[in-house]
Amino acid sequence: MSTRNKPSSSTPHNTLKVDTFTCAWCGLTVSAFASDSTRRNHCPSCLHSQHVLDHVEGGPSDCHGRMSPISIAVLRTGDWMVIHRCVRCDELTSNPVCTDDNQLILMRMAVRPLAQPPFPLEAFGTL
């Protein structure tokens, strides 16, 4: 049996602070740290986020709208970024993909431009 003392919630010095947030889209309680200990700002299940930082002016944002994942960008280093758009103010942001993010949703977003090109695929038959 462990003899370590558990923090008491009655005094502010001994409270245990768990760094979590609730997903604005699916309601999942999410750890602010990914499985590889990197800081995350989006839900690993549905990839949605919340607009809490103003990336244009810097500092906190007053918007607090839901950030919807719209695309994947691949940096020159090979790192993947999730592109989010705020559903309230339309601001775009990019955030690193975490190791425990939903791989199916990531792949769906990555192949969407190939699956739905802005031109008819029949054009390739005449080349």
C-alpha positions in Angstrom: 0.0 0.0 0.0 1.3 3.4 -1.0 2.1 5.9 1.8 2.2 9.0 -0.4 -0.1 11.7 0.6 -2.9 12.7 -1.8 -3.4 16.4 -2.5 -6.2 17.9 -0.5 -8.7 20.0 -2.4 -9.4 22.1 0.7 -6.2 24.2 0.4 -5.1 26.0 -2.7 -1.4 25.0 -2.3 -2.1 21.2 -2.5 -4.7 21.1 -5.3 -4.0 18.8 -8.2 -4.3 20.6 -11.5 -5.1 18.4 -14.4 -4.5 20.2 -17.7 -7.5 19.2 -19.8 -10.1 20.8 -22.0 -13.5 19.7 -23.4 -13.8 19.4 -27.2 -16.1 22.1 -28.6 -17.4 19.6 -31.2 -17.6 16.1 -29.8 -17.5 16.9 -26.0 -14.6 14.5 -25.3 -12.4 15.5 -22.3 -8.9 15.8 -23.8 -5.5 16.0 -22.1 -3.6 19.1 -23.2 -0.6 16.8 -23.8 -0.3 14.2 -26.5 1.0 10.7 -25.9 4.5 11.8 -26.8 4.2 14.7 -24.2 3.9 17.5 -26.8 1.3 20.2 -26.1 -1.9 19.8 -28.1 -4.6 22.3 -28.8 -7.1 20.1 -30.7 -9.2 17.0 -30.0 -7.4 13.8 -31.0 -10.7 12.2 -31.9 -12.4 14.7 -34.2 -9.5 17.2 -34.7 -11.7 20.2 -33.8 -10.3 23.0 -31.7 -11.5 26.3 -30.1 -10.4 29.8 -31.1 -8.6 31.0 -28.0 -5.5 32.6 -29.5 -5.5 35.5 -31.9 -2.8 34.5 -34.4 -3.1 37.8 -36.3 -2.6 40.3 -33.4 -1.1 37.8 -30.9 -2.5 37.2 -27.4 -5.8 35.7 -26.4 -8.8 35.9 -28.7 -12.2 37.1 -27.7 -13.9 35.0 -30.4 -13.9 31.5 -28.7 -15.5 30.1 -31.8 -15.1 26.4 -32.9 -12.1 25.8 -35.1 -13.0 23.2 -37.7 -10.3 21.1 -39.4 -10.4 21.8 -43.1 -7.1 20.6 -44.6 -3.6 19.1 -44.1 -0.4 20.9 -45.0 2.9 19.2 -45.2 6.0 21.3 -44.3 9.3 21.0 -46.1 10.6 19.1 -43.1 7.9 16.4 -43.7 5.9 17.4 -40.6 2.1 17.5 -41.0 0.0 20.4 -39.9 -3.8 20.5 -39.4 -5.3 23.6 -40.9 -8.3 25.0 -38.9 -10.9 27.6 -39.8 -12.9 29.4 -37.2 -16.6 28.9 -37.9 -17.3 32.3 -36.2 -14.7 34.7 -37.6 -13.1 32.6 -40.5 -9.5 33.0 -39.1 -7.2 30.3 -40.4 -4.6 28.6 -38.2 -2.2 25.7 -38.5 -1.2 23.3 -35.7 1.1 20.3 -35.7 -0.4 16.8 -36.0 0.0 14.9 -32.8 1.0 11.2 -32.7 -2.3 10.1 -31.2 -4.6 12.1 -33.6 -7.3 10.2 -35.5 -5.4 8.7 -38.5 -8.5 8.0 -40.5 -9.6 11.7 -40.4 -6.1 12.8 -41.2 -5.9 10.6 -44.3 -9.4 11.6 -45.4 -8.4 15.3 -45.3 -5.0 14.5 -47.0 -6.5 12.6 -50.0 -9.6 14.9 -50.5 -7.9 17.0 -53.1 -7.1 13.9 -55.1 -10.5 12.3 -54.7 -12.3 15.5 -55.6 -10.2 17.5 -58.1 -11.5 20.8 -59.5 -11.5 19.4 -63.0 -13.0 16.2 -64.6 -10.8 13.1 -64.2 -11.9 12.1 -67.7 -9.4 14.7 -69.0 -6.6 12.3 -68.1 -7.9 9.7 -70.6 -7.0 12.0 -73.5 -3.5 12.8 -72.4 
